[in-house]
Amino acid sequence: MKLSALARELKGAVLKRDAEITSLATDSRVAGEGDLFFCIRGTRSDSHLFADEAEARGAAAIMSERDTGVSIPQLIVKDAREGMALVAAAFYGHPERDMSLVGVTGTNGKTTVTHMLYEIFSAAGIPCGRIGTLGAKYAGAEVPPALTTPDPVALFSLLADMKRAGTRIVAMEVSAHALALKKIAPICYDAAIFTNFTQDHLDFFKDMQTYGAAKRLLFSPEHCREAILNADDEFSRTLGEVSQTTYGIDCPADCFAIVEEETIAGTRMLLNLEDDLAEVTVPMAGKHNVSNALAAATCAHRLGISCEDIADGLSRVKVEGRLERVGERNGASIFVDFAHTPDGIGKSLSALRPFCKGRLVLLFGCGGNRDREKRPLMGAVAARLTDLTVLTSDNPRFEDPAAILSEIEAGFRAVSENYVAIEEREEATRYAIGLLREGDILLIAGKGGETEQEIMGIKYSYNDKTIVRAILEESDA
């Protein structure tokens, strides 16, 4: 494809000589012959500094926000991040225009809602795909996870693959980072779902106002044709730029649920979807998963899916690492969950408490180089809602694990002293399992289905579920 053809996608772009583009690259170390290399100003580095390296490796052209001085053709744009998304979409043939797209945003629940939508669309016989924290799935193919919302080159390449495979509708997670960094710039979703708004990612956004402003971008006419909003969430009620349908449990809404039976294995409920009724059993516990099911059901109903297919799809949902029961020890149940915010921890513990006949035990930590302000808040929530907590490492990244634990402890000790701190996560898991007796429930939170633990820039193989099962097998031997 000619660089000049891609340049026509961008207002105000300056093209310095044309070139034939055969592929796209965001990393100068792997840029090669025929590549258009994108120069992006990041929070830690500026890839404009690597334009020379991309040229030396054979790149055909550079897209940048300033003249980089290279001898190969350049496309100079005002906003390289937005430009990258627009160019990537055009290069891959604008697949976003040929499929129905549903975007899901919110602090918690994105992964579960996209999985629910995938199962509903599948039950309806619609070739579908999903994209998110646990990777992508479509037409029998599974793509390993990278980011909640992939970077534009990967995203539009993936959407193009989905289109070629015959996919007709895609449910995808849309993170606040993706919105702020304009990853989805050319996409207008047929429907966008808002789950909830609570504290997270303040290491990047600095304050809740900026974080909320990023979430709000998805519900502009530019990016969304219809909004599916949570009537129970105060912030959600401020999102009113496009046509909207509401769902809720506690507040009046267009779509609501009547819970008929709750067990640790799931919830049976009656959904009222704008006066159409669906008897649904969701194999996931907790009020928050009732809300997630309502979000998915409301969206599917607005897209014309029958109540029968909605009920069928929701009955099949299984989301790895989301309040997933992974084992038993001495008559106690062990769950793994991704909850990594004060709100998420609170909801997961509250979901398990009614079924706990003994002690509710929690094991969790907080990630390094991320929102530090939430650490004492998570400690305080854990102190209020558990009988015993084991504090440990999550992904410490480049921070001192002991320092992270100290910040969690400060919030915990303000409420209770009933905790133990064990820095090494596998050792902490072994200790927590060893405490269990009949009727107890252990929740291992923070990593969910993650398969790695990052320490000082190195990603080690680590999965909570695998570790739990190995420990249980040892004890049974």
C-alpha positions as CSV (number, residue, x, y, z in Angstrom):
1,M,0.0,0.0,0.0
2,K,1.3,3.5,-0.8
3,L,2.2,5.8,2.0
4,S,0.2,8.5,0.2
5,A,-2.9,6.4,0.4
6,L,-2.5,6.0,4.2
7,A,-1.8,9.8,4.5
8,R,-5.2,10.5,3.1
9,E,-6.7,9.1,6.4
10,L,-5.0,11.9,8.4
11,K,-6.1,15.5,8.5
12,G,-3.2,18.0,8.2
13,A,-0.5,15.3,7.7
14,V,2.6,16.3,5.8
15,L,4.0,13.7,3.4
16,K,7.7,13.9,2.5
17,R,8.0,11.5,-0.4
18,D,5.9,8.5,-1.1
19,A,6.8,4.9,-0.4
20,E,5.4,1.4,-0.7
21,I,4.4,0.0,2.7
22,T,4.1,-3.7,3.2
23,S,3.9,-3.9,7.0
24,L,3.8,-1.8,10.2
25,A,6.2,-1.6,13.1
26,T,6.3,0.0,16.5
27,D,9.6,-1.4,17.7
28,S,12.8,-0.2,15.9
29,R,14.6,-3.4,16.9
30,V,12.4,-5.5,14.7
31,A,11.6,-3.0,12.0
32,G,12.5,-4.3,8.6
33,E,12.2,-3.9,4.9
34,G,8.9,-2.4,3.8
35,D,7.9,-1.3,7.3
36,L,6.2,2.0,8.2
37,F,7.8,2.7,11.6
38,F,5.7,4.7,14.1
39,C,7.5,7.2,16.3
40,I,5.5,7.6,19.5
41,R,6.3,9.7,22.6
42,G,5.8,7.4,25.6
43,T,5.8,7.9,29.3
44,R,9.3,6.4,29.6
45,S,10.8,6.8,26.2
46,D,10.4,8.6,22.9
47,S,10.8,6.4,19.8
48,H,11.5,9.4,17.7
49,L,15.0,8.8,19.0
50,F,15.1,5.4,17.3
51,A,14.1,6.6,13.8
52,D,17.7,6.2,12.6
53,E,17.8,2.6,13.8
54,A,14.6,1.8,12.0
55,E,16.0,3.3,8.8
56,A,19.2,1.3,9.2
57,R,17.2,-1.9,9.5
58,G,15.5,-1.2,6.2
59,A,12.2,0.5,7.2
60,A,10.5,2.0,4.1
61,A,9.2,5.1,5.9
62,I,8.7,6.9,9.2
63,M,5.5,8.4,10.8
64,S,6.4,11.0,13.4
65,E,5.4,14.2,15.0
66,R,8.5,16.0,13.9
67,D,11.1,15.7,11.2
68,T,13.5,13.1,12.5
69,G,16.2,13.8,9.9
70,V,16.1,10.4,8.3
71,S,16.7,10.1,4.5
72,I,13.7,7.7,3.9
73,P,10.2,9.1,3.4
74,Q,8.4,10.6,6.3
75,L,4.7,11.2,7.2
76,I,4.6,14.0,9.8
77,V,1.4,14.2,11.9
78,K,0.1,16.3,14.8
79,D,-0.8,13.3,17.0
80,A,1.2,10.1,16.4
81,R,-1.0,8.0,18.6
82,E,-4.2,8.9,16.9
83,G,-2.4,8.7,13.5
84,M,-1.1,5.2,14.3
85,A,-4.7,3.9,15.0
86,L,-6.1,5.6,11.9
87,V,-3.3,4.3,9.7
88,A,-3.4,0.8,11.1
89,A,-7.2,0.6,10.5
90,A,-6.7,1.7,6.9
91,F,-3.7,-0.6,6.3
92,Y,-5.7,-3.6,7.4
93,G,-8.7,-2.6,5.2
94,H,-10.9,-1.1,7.9
95,P,-12.2,-4.4,9.4
96,E,-14.0,-2.4,12.1
97,R,-16.5,-1.2,9.4
98,D,-17.5,-4.7,8.4
99,M,-18.4,-6.3,11.7
100,S,-20.6,-5.3,14.6
101,L,-18.5,-4.2,17.6
102,V,-19.4,-4.0,21.3
103,G,-17.1,-2.2,23.6
104,V,-17.0,-2.8,27.4
105,T,-15.4,-0.4,29.8
106,G,-15.4,0.2,33.6
107,T,-13.0,-0.4,36.5
108,N,-14.2,-4.0,37.1
109,G,-16.2,-6.6,35.2
110,K,-15.0,-6.0,31.7
111,T,-13.6,-9.5,31.1
112,T,-16.6,-11.2,32.6
113,V,-19.1,-9.2,30.5
114,T,-17.2,-9.8,27.2
115,H,-17.1,-13.6,28.0
116,M,-20.9,-13.5,28.7
117,L,-21.5,-11.7,25.4
118,Y,-19.4,-14.2,23.5
119,E,-21.4,-17.1,24.9
120,I,-24.7,-15.3,24.2
121,F,-23.7,-14.6,20.6
122,S,-22.5,-18.2,20.2
123,A,-25.8,-19.5,21.6
124,A,-27.6,-17.3,19.0
125,G,-25.5,-18.9,16.2
126,I,-23.7,-15.7,15.3
127,P,-20.0,-16.2,14.4
128,C,-18.3,-14.0,17.1
129,G,-15.1,-13.1,18.7
130,R,-13.9,-11.5,22.0
131,I,-10.8,-9.5,22.8
132,G,-9.5,-8.6,26.3
133,T,-7.4,-9.3,29.3
134,L,-7.4,-13.1,28.8
135,G,-6.6,-12.8,25.1
136,A,-8.7,-13.2,22.0
137,K,-11.0,-16.0,20.8
138,Y,-12.7,-16.4,17.4
139,A,-13.5,-19.2,14.9
140,G,-11.8,-21.8,17.0
141,A,-8.6,-19.8,17.3
142,E,-7.2,-18.4,20.6
143,V,-4.7,-15.6,20.8
144,P,-2.6,-15.3,24.0
145,P,-3.2,-12.3,26.2
146,A,-1.0,-9.1,25.9
147,L,-2.9,-6.0,26.9
148,T,-6.5,-5.5,27.9
149,T,-6.9,-3.5,24.7
150,P,-4.2,-4.4,22.2
151,D,-2.1,-1.6,20.6
152,P,-3.5,-0.4,17.3
153,V,-1.3,-2.4,15.0
154,A,-2.1,-5.6,16.8
155,L,-5.7,-4.7,17.3
156,F,-6.6,-4.0,13.7
157,S,-4.5,-6.9,12.5
158,L,-6.5,-9.1,14.8
159,L,-9.8,-7.6,13.7
160,A,-8.8,-8.2,10.1
161,D,-8.1,-11.9,10.9
162,M,-11.5,-12.1,12.6
163,K,-13.2,-10.6,9.5
164,R,-11.4,-13.1,7.2
165,A,-12.6,-15.9,9.4
166,G,-16.2,-14.9,9.0
167,T,-16.7,-13.2,12.4
168,R,-19.8,-11.0,12.4
169,I,-19.7,-9.5,15.9
170,V,-16.9,-8.9,18.4
171,A,-17.1,-8.0,22.1
172,M,-14.0,-6.3,23.3
173,E,-12.7,-4.8,26.5
174,V,-11.9,-1.1,26.2
175,S,-9.5,0.1,28.9
176,A,-9.2,3.7,30.1
177,H,-5.6,3.6,28.9
178,A,-6.7,2.6,25.5
179,L,-9.2,5.5,25.4
180,A,-6.6,8.0,26.7
181,L,-4.0,6.8,24.2
182,K,-6.5,6.8,21.3
183,K,-6.0,3.1,20.5
184,I,-9.5,2.8,19.2
185,A,-9.6,6.2,17.4
186,P,-11.4,5.1,14.2
187,I,-13.9,2.7,15.9
188,C,-17.6,3.6,16.4
189,Y,-19.1,0.8,18.5
190,D,-22.6,-0.4,17.8
191,A,-23.0,-0.6,21.5
192,A,-20.8,0.4,24.5
193,I,-21.3,-1.0,28.0
194,F,-20.3,0.8,31.2
195,T,-19.9,-1.5,34.2
196,N,-18.7,0.6,37.2
197,F,-16.3,3.4,38.2
198,T,-14.1,2.9,41.3
199,Q,-10.4,3.8,42.1
200,D,-7.7,2.2,40.0
201,H,-4.8,3.3,37.7
202,L,-4.1,6.6,39.5
203,D,-0.4,6.0,38.8
204,F,-1.2,6.9,35.2
205,F,-4.3,9.2,35.5
206,K,-3.2,11.0,38.7
207,D,-6.8,11.7,39.8
208,M,-10.3,10.3,39.5
209,Q,-11.4,13.2,37.4
210,T,-8.9,12.4,34.7
211,Y,-9.6,8.7,34.9
212,G,-13.3,9.4,34.5
213,A,-12.7,11.7,31.6
214,A,-10.9,8.9,29.8
215,K,-13.8,6.4,30.4
216,R,-16.3,9.1,29.2
217,L,-14.6,9.2,25.7
218,L,-16.2,5.9,24.8
219,F,-19.7,7.3,25.1
220,S,-19.3,10.1,22.7
221,P,-21.1,10.0,19.4
222,E,-17.8,9.5,17.7
223,H,-17.2,6.2,19.4
224,C,-20.6,4.8,20.3
225,R,-24.1,4.5,18.7
226,E,-25.8,3.3,21.9
227,A,-24.8,3.2,25.5
228,I,-25.7,0.4,28.0
229,L,-25.3,2.1,31.4
230,N,-25.3,0.8,35.0
231,A,-28.1,2.7,36.8
232,D,-26.5,1.6,40.1
233,D,-23.3,3.5,39.4
234,E,-23.3,7.2,40.1
235,F,-20.7,8.0,37.5
236,S,-22.6,6.0,34.9
237,R,-25.6,8.2,35.3
238,T,-23.5,11.2,34.0
239,L,-22.9,9.5,30.6
240,G,-25.7,10.8,28.4
241,E,-24.4,11.9,25.0
242,V,-25.9,9.1,23.0
243,S,-29.0,6.9,23.0
244,Q,-29.0,4.8,26.2
245,T,-30.5,1.8,27.9
246,T,-30.0,1.3,31.6
247,Y,-29.6,-1.9,33.7
248,G,-29.6,-2.1,37.5
249,I,-30.3,-4.1,40.6
250,D,-30.9,-1.4,43.3
251,C,-32.0,1.6,41.2
252,P,-34.8,2.0,38.7
253,A,-33.7,0.8,35.3
254,D,-34.9,-0.3,31.8
255,C,-33.6,-3.8,32.6
256,F,-33.4,-5.4,36.0
257,A,-33.1,-8.7,37.8
258,I,-35.0,-10.5,40.5
259,V,-32.7,-13.0,42.2
260,E,-34.5,-16.2,43.0
261,E,-31.7,-18.4,44.4
262,E,-28.1,-17.9,45.3
263,T,-25.5,-20.6,45.9
264,I,-21.7,-20.7,45.9
265,A,-21.9,-22.3,42.4
266,G,-24.1,-19.6,40.9
267,T,-27.3,-17.6,40.8
268,R,-30.7,-18.2,39.4
269,M,-32.6,-15.0,38.5
270,L,-35.4,-13.6,36.5
271,L,-34.3,-10.9,34.1
272,N,-36.7,-8.2,32.9
273,L,-35.3,-6.9,29.7
274,E,-37.6,-4.0,28.8
275,D,-40.6,-6.1,29.7
276,D,-39.3,-9.3,28.0
277,L,-38.6,-12.0,30.6
278,A,-35.8,-14.4,30.8
279,E,-35.3,-17.1,33.4
280,V,-31.5,-17.3,33.8
281,T,-29.0,-19.4,35.8
282,V,-25.5,-17.9,35.8
283,P,-22.8,-20.3,37.1
284,M,-21.0,-17.5,38.9
285,A,-21.6,-16.3,42.5
286,G,-22.1,-12.8,43.7
287,K,-24.2,-9.7,43.3
288,H,-21.5,-8.2,41.1
289,N,-22.0,-11.1,38.6
290,V,-25.7,-10.5,38.6
291,S,-24.9,-7.0,37.5
292,N,-22.4,-8.3,34.9
293,A,-25.0,-10.7,33.5
294,L,-27.6,-7.8,33.4
295,A,-25.1,-5.7,31.4
296,A,-24.5,-8.4,28.9
297,A,-28.1,-9.4,28.6
298,T,-29.3,-5.8,28.2
299,C,-26.8,-5.2,25.4
300,A,-27.6,-8.5,23.6
301,H,-31.4,-7.7,23.9
302,R,-30.8,-4.3,22.3
303,L,-28.9,-6.0,19.5
304,G,-31.9,-8.2,18.8
305,I,-30.9,-11.5,20.5
306,S,-33.8,-13.5,21.9
307,C,-34.3,-14.1,25.6
308,E,-33.9,-17.8,25.0
309,D,-30.5,-17.4,23.5
310,I,-29.5,-14.9,26.2
311,A,-30.5,-17.4,28.9
312,D,-28.7,-20.3,27.1
313,G,-25.5,-18.3,26.6
314,L,-25.4,-17.1,30.2
315,S,-25.8,-20.6,31.5
316,R,-22.5,-21.6,29.7
317,V,-20.3,-18.8,31.1
318,K,-17.0,-19.8,32.6
319,V,-14.3,-17.1,33.1
320,E,-10.9,-18.3,34.1
321,G,-9.7,-16.8,37.4
322,R,-12.9,-14.9,38.1
323,L,-14.2,-16.2,41.4
324,E,-13.2,-19.6,40.2
325,R,-13.4,-22.5,42.7
326,V,-10.1,-24.4,42.2
327,G,-9.9,-26.9,45.0
328,E,-10.7,-28.1,48.5
329,R,-8.7,-28.8,51.7
330,N,-10.1,-30.3,55.0
331,G,-13.6,-29.4,53.9
332,A,-12.7,-25.8,53.0
333,S,-13.1,-24.3,49.6
334,I,-10.4,-22.4,47.7
335,F,-11.2,-19.7,45.1
336,V,-9.0,-17.7,42.8
337,D,-10.1,-14.3,41.6
338,F,-8.6,-11.3,39.6
339,A,-9.9,-8.7,42.1
340,H,-7.2,-6.1,42.4
341,T,-8.9,-2.9,43.5
342,P,-10.6,-2.0,46.8
343,D,-14.0,-2.3,45.1
344,G,-13.2,-5.6,43.5
345,I,-11.8,-7.2,46.7
346,G,-14.9,-6.0,48.6
347,K,-17.3,-7.4,46.1
348,S,-15.6,-10.8,45.9
349,L,-15.4,-11.2,49.6
350,S,-19.0,-10.1,50.0
351,A,-20.0,-12.7,47.4
352,L,-18.4,-15.5,49.3
353,R,-19.3,-14.5,52.9
354,P,-23.0,-15.8,52.8
355,F,-21.7,-19.3,52.0
356,C,-18.8,-19.4,54.5
357,K,-19.6,-21.5,57.6
358,G,-16.2,-21.1,59.1
359,R,-13.6,-18.4,58.5
360,L,-13.2,-16.3,55.4
361,V,-9.5,-16.2,54.6
362,L,-8.0,-13.9,52.0
363,L,-4.5,-13.9,50.4
364,F,-3.6,-10.9,48.3
365,G,-1.0,-8.3,47.4
366,C,-0.7,-5.2,45.2
367,G,1.2,-4.7,42.0
368,G,4.4,-2.6,42.0
369,N,4.8,0.6,39.9
370,R,1.0,1.0,39.9
371,D,-1.6,3.0,41.8
372,R,0.0,3.3,45.3
373,E,-3.0,5.1,46.8
374,K,-5.2,2.0,46.6
375,R,-2.8,-0.2,48.7
376,P,-3.9,1.0,52.2
377,L,-7.5,1.1,51.0
378,M,-7.3,-2.5,49.9
379,G,-5.8,-3.3,53.3
380,A,-8.7,-1.6,55.1
381,V,-11.3,-3.4,53.0
382,A,-9.6,-6.8,53.7
383,A,-9.4,-6.0,57.4
384,R,-13.2,-5.3,57.6
385,L,-14.4,-8.2,55.6
386,T,-12.2,-11.2,56.5
387,D,-11.5,-13.3,59.5
388,L,-7.8,-13.6,58.6
389,T,-5.7,-12.2,55.8
390,V,-2.3,-13.3,54.4
391,L,-0.5,-10.4,52.7
392,T,2.0,-11.3,50.0
393,S,3.5,-10.2,46.7
394,D,1.5,-9.8,43.5
395,N,3.7,-8.4,40.6
396,P,6.2,-6.3,42.4
397,R,7.8,-5.3,39.1
398,F,10.6,-2.8,40.0
399,E,9.5,-2.0,43.5
400,D,10.7,-3.6,46.8
401,P,8.0,-6.2,47.8
402,A,8.5,-5.4,51.4
403,A,7.7,-1.7,50.8
404,I,4.5,-2.6,49.0
405,L,3.5,-4.9,51.9
406,S,4.2,-2.1,54.4
407,E,1.8,0.3,52.5
408,I,-1.0,-2.4,52.5
409,E,-0.3,-3.1,56.2
410,A,-0.8,0.6,57.1
411,G,-4.4,0.4,55.9
412,F,-5.0,-3.0,57.5
413,R,-3.7,-2.1,60.9
414,A,-6.0,0.9,61.1
415,V,-8.8,-1.6,61.3
416,S,-7.4,-4.9,62.6
417,E,-4.2,-6.7,63.5
418,N,-5.5,-10.1,62.3
419,Y,-3.1,-10.7,59.4
420,V,0.2,-12.3,58.5
421,A,2.7,-11.0,55.9
422,I,4.7,-13.5,53.9
423,E,6.5,-11.9,51.0
424,E,7.0,-14.9,48.7
425,R,3.6,-15.7,47.1
426,E,3.9,-19.5,46.8
427,E,5.1,-19.7,50.4
428,A,2.2,-17.5,51.5
429,T,-0.2,-19.8,49.5
430,R,1.1,-22.9,51.2
431,Y,0.7,-21.2,54.6
432,A,-2.8,-20.1,53.9
433,I,-3.9,-23.5,52.7
434,G,-2.3,-25.1,55.7
435,L,-4.6,-23.0,58.0
436,L,-7.8,-24.3,56.5
437,R,-10.4,-26.3,58.3
438,E,-13.9,-27.4,57.6
439,G,-16.3,-24.7,56.6
440,D,-13.6,-22.1,55.8
441,I,-13.3,-20.3,52.4
442,L,-9.9,-19.1,51.1
443,L,-9.9,-16.4,48.4
444,I,-6.6,-16.0,46.6
445,A,-7.0,-12.6,44.9
446,G,-5.1,-10.2,42.5
447,K,-3.8,-12.4,39.7
448,G,-6.8,-14.6,38.7
449,G,-5.8,-16.4,35.4
450,E,-2.5,-14.6,35.0
451,T,0.4,-17.0,34.1
452,E,3.3,-14.9,35.1
453,Q,4.8,-12.9,38.0
454,E,6.9,-9.9,37.2
455,I,9.9,-9.2,39.4
456,M,12.6,-6.7,38.6
457,G,11.7,-6.7,34.9
458,I,11.8,-10.5,34.6
459,K,8.5,-12.4,34.0
460,Y,8.5,-15.8,35.8
461,S,6.0,-18.5,35.1
462,Y,3.4,-18.4,37.9
463,N,-0.3,-19.2,38.1
464,D,-2.3,-19.2,41.3
465,K,-4.5,-22.1,40.2
466,T,-1.5,-24.3,39.2
467,I,0.2,-23.5,42.5
468,V,-2.9,-24.4,44.6
469,R,-3.4,-27.7,42.8
470,A,0.3,-28.6,43.2
471,I,0.1,-27.9,46.9
472,L,-3.1,-29.9,47.3
473,E,-1.5,-32.9,45.4
474,E,1.5,-32.8,47.7
475,S,-0.8,-33.0,50.8
476,D,-2.7,-35.9,49.3
477,A,0.4,-37.9,48.4
